Amino acid sequence: MKWTLATVTAVLLAASPAIAAPAPVVVVEDAVNTTVAERENSGAGKRIVLWEWTNTRDIDSVGNLRTSAGKLSSSKEIKNIMNWETWRPTELPTGLYYQPMVRTKAQTSGDAWNNLLSAINSQPNKNQKPIVHFYNEPEYNGISAQDAANTWKSLMLPLRSSKGVELVGPAISSSPEGVAWLKSFMGYLSSSEKPNYVGAHFYTNKDSGVDGEISAAKNHLSGLISSYGLPLIVSEIASTSRNYNDVYKFTTTMSDWLDGQSKVKMYGFFGVSRQPVNDFVSPQAQLLDTSGSWTALGKYLGGF
């Protein structure tokens, strides 16, 4: 990524006026309708649905949204859900694991923290430990690495010791600022205080060639694994190209690669919303259409 989605996430998580409808998506159906069995690493179950909050808001007013939510129960590729919040979207199948996020300092107290504790205590079964994410691109949200480390030690580590949760470290962008911030944060932690998983984001440069961006993504994510010796959860990744064929190639190539990496625990492609949240993300990468139905690319990632 040559830029950050911090501003996108801020828009996504705040109440805002209706966003103009995206430009029409040109879909190459034959290219996307690859059966699950034909994929290199099908059925890995590593994919996270990044369920945008407006889906929850509009679940009863947009007819196809509830059907799309229900379809997740049949996916062999998707076992986990996120919404950048500490409350679980009740419209999503109860059999999916919910991964809450302490996105900013605002989620460290009050109702947000109580929601987090409730989410931890209500996992669907014991086959997977609860996973909790900590901070979303803090390098762009005015949070110093030292302050984050202090909060990590005082609030997050006790969750691991008392509740048995697995902790995802701060999800940084792939910018130099993000990489430097994470290095500083990790430097404040002893070996026993390190997260269970390194958190990461990757977005392409919309004007760069797709092959170069695929290489950049692999190199960045592999570098994080190598630097810290910990498995990775990629909580946001997407192509921002306006060329559908490039978006398709990046998405399918990277999903197969991520499925096959033993040190990648899980990953989520961005765009599970009916409209792009702003001009940074690509209309071509949307996983839902304006009616709330899964797009061809969304069906590919879901294995539907």
LINPE-V385121 format. One record per backbone hydrogen bond with DSSP energy under -1.0 kcal/mol. CO is the residue of the C=O (numbers start at 0). NH is the residue of the N-H. If there is no record, write none. Layout:
co;nh
CO;NH
CO;NH
This chain:
co;nh
4;8
5;9
6;10
7;11
8;12
26;28
27;31
28;32
31;33
34;37
35;38
45;266
46;78
48;50
48;81
51;54
52;56
53;57
57;60
57;61
61;64
63;67
64;68
65;69
66;70
68;71
69;72
70;73
71;74
76;46
78;96
79;48
80;98
81;50
84;100
88;91
92;95
96;80
99;132
100;102
101;134
102;135
103;106
104;107
108;112
109;113
110;114
111;115
112;116
113;117
114;118
115;119
116;120
129;165
131;167
132;101
134;170
136;139
137;140
137;142
143;147
144;148
145;149
146;150
147;151
148;152
149;153
150;154
150;155
151;156
155;159
156;160
157;161
158;162
158;164
165;131
166;195
166;196
167;133
169;171
170;136
171;200
174;178
175;179
176;180
177;181
178;182
179;183
180;184
181;185
182;186
184;187
185;188
189;192
196;168
197;232
198;171
199;234
201;237
204;207
208;212
209;213
210;214
211;215
212;216
213;217
214;218
215;219
216;220
217;221
218;222
219;223
220;224
221;225
222;226
223;227
224;228
230;197
231;264
232;199
232;234
233;267
235;201
236;269
237;203
242;246
243;247
244;248
245;249
246;250
247;251
248;252
249;253
250;254
251;255
252;256
253;257
254;258
255;259
257;260
260;263
262;231
265;233
266;47
270;272
270;286
271;51
281;284
282;285
286;294
288;291
292;288
294;298
295;299
296;300
297;301
298;302
298;303
